[in-house]
Amino acid sequence: MTKIMRRPRVRALITATVVAGGLVLATGQPAYAGSYRSPFYSTQAACNAARPAHVSSWTSPGPCHAVTNTQGRVSWYFTVQTRY
């Protein structure tokens, strides 16, 4: 294996393959994401105001949901679904 790695053409081919694979994984993954959660908002009004920013031909935001943390504070979030 070490003799093969000393050849410049083989090294260049392996490097190009690794870079191309990384680019495919880095750029292709978000297009197939099923859904993701928005950041937390302090009020329901702020949550509802942020939802239109996530509307596109590929995504649609769901309704705002309340969640309570361990200190009893209520935060709001929504889930953005990918359209297929």
C-alpha positions as a Markdown table, in Angstrom:
| # | Residue | x | y | z |
|---|---|---|---|---|
| 1 | Met | 0.0 | 0.0 | 0.0 |
| 2 | Thr | 2.8 | 2.4 | 0.8 |
| 3 | Lys | 4.3 | 1.9 | -2.7 |
| 4 | Ile | 1.0 | 2.8 | -4.4 |
| 5 | Met | 0.7 | 6.0 | -2.3 |
| 6 | Arg | 4.1 | 7.2 | -3.6 |
| 7 | Arg | 2.8 | 7.5 | -7.1 |
| 8 | Pro | 1.6 | 11.1 | -7.8 |
| 9 | Arg | -1.2 | 10.1 | -10.1 |
| 10 | Val | -2.7 | 7.7 | -7.6 |
| 11 | Arg | -2.4 | 10.3 | -4.8 |
| 12 | Ala | -4.1 | 12.9 | -6.9 |
| 13 | Leu | -6.9 | 10.5 | -7.8 |
| 14 | Ile | -7.5 | 9.6 | -4.2 |
| 15 | Thr | -7.4 | 13.2 | -3.1 |
| 16 | Ala | -9.8 | 14.3 | -5.9 |
| 17 | Thr | -12.2 | 11.4 | -4.9 |
| 18 | Val | -12.2 | 12.4 | -1.3 |
| 19 | Val | -12.8 | 16.1 | -2.1 |
| 20 | Ala | -15.6 | 15.3 | -4.5 |
| 21 | Gly | -17.2 | 13.0 | -2.0 |
| 22 | Gly | -17.0 | 15.7 | 0.7 |
| 23 | Leu | -18.6 | 18.2 | -1.6 |
| 24 | Val | -21.4 | 15.9 | -2.5 |
| 25 | Leu | -22.2 | 15.2 | 1.2 |
| 26 | Ala | -21.8 | 18.8 | 2.3 |
| 27 | Thr | -24.0 | 20.3 | -0.5 |
| 28 | Gly | -26.5 | 17.5 | -1.1 |
| 29 | Gln | -27.6 | 16.8 | 2.5 |
| 30 | Pro | -29.8 | 19.8 | 3.2 |
| 31 | Ala | -31.9 | 19.3 | 0.1 |
| 32 | Tyr | -33.1 | 15.9 | 1.5 |
| 33 | Ala | -33.6 | 16.9 | 5.1 |
| 34 | Gly | -37.1 | 15.9 | 6.3 |
| 35 | Ser | -37.6 | 18.6 | 8.9 |
| 36 | Tyr | -35.8 | 20.9 | 11.3 |
| 37 | Arg | -36.7 | 22.9 | 14.4 |
| 38 | Ser | -36.6 | 26.7 | 14.6 |
| 39 | Pro | -34.7 | 28.5 | 17.3 |
| 40 | Phe | -36.6 | 29.2 | 20.5 |
| 41 | Tyr | -38.6 | 32.4 | 20.8 |
| 42 | Ser | -39.6 | 34.1 | 24.1 |
| 43 | Thr | -43.2 | 34.8 | 23.1 |
| 44 | Gln | -45.8 | 33.3 | 20.8 |
| 45 | Ala | -46.1 | 36.6 | 18.9 |
| 46 | Ala | -42.4 | 36.5 | 18.1 |
| 47 | Cys | -42.7 | 32.9 | 17.0 |
| 48 | Asn | -45.6 | 33.6 | 14.7 |
| 49 | Ala | -43.8 | 36.7 | 13.3 |
| 50 | Ala | -40.7 | 34.5 | 12.4 |
| 51 | Arg | -42.7 | 31.8 | 10.5 |
| 52 | Pro | -43.1 | 33.7 | 7.2 |
| 53 | Ala | -39.3 | 33.9 | 6.8 |
| 54 | His | -39.2 | 30.1 | 6.5 |
| 55 | Val | -41.8 | 29.7 | 3.7 |
| 56 | Ser | -40.3 | 28.8 | 0.3 |
| 57 | Ser | -41.0 | 26.5 | -2.6 |
| 58 | Trp | -39.2 | 23.7 | -0.7 |
| 59 | Thr | -40.2 | 24.3 | 2.9 |
| 60 | Ser | -43.3 | 25.1 | 4.9 |
| 61 | Pro | -43.4 | 26.0 | 8.7 |
| 62 | Gly | -45.8 | 24.3 | 11.1 |
| 63 | Pro | -47.6 | 25.9 | 14.0 |
| 64 | Cys | -45.9 | 27.3 | 17.0 |
| 65 | His | -45.6 | 25.0 | 20.0 |
| 66 | Ala | -44.8 | 25.8 | 23.6 |
| 67 | Val | -42.1 | 24.1 | 25.6 |
| 68 | Thr | -41.2 | 24.5 | 29.3 |
| 69 | Asn | -37.6 | 24.1 | 30.5 |
| 70 | Thr | -36.5 | 22.9 | 33.9 |
| 71 | Gln | -36.7 | 26.4 | 35.5 |
| 72 | Gly | -40.4 | 26.8 | 34.4 |
| 73 | Arg | -39.7 | 29.3 | 31.5 |
| 74 | Val | -41.9 | 28.9 | 28.5 |
| 75 | Ser | -40.3 | 29.1 | 25.0 |
| 76 | Trp | -41.9 | 28.8 | 21.6 |
| 77 | Tyr | -40.7 | 27.0 | 18.5 |
| 78 | Phe | -42.0 | 25.7 | 15.2 |
| 79 | Thr | -41.0 | 22.8 | 12.9 |
| 80 | Val | -40.1 | 23.5 | 9.3 |
| 81 | Gln | -41.1 | 20.6 | 6.9 |
| 82 | Thr | -39.5 | 19.9 | 3.6 |
| 83 | Arg | -42.0 | 19.6 | 0.7 |
| 84 | Tyr | -41.5 | 16.6 | -1.6 |
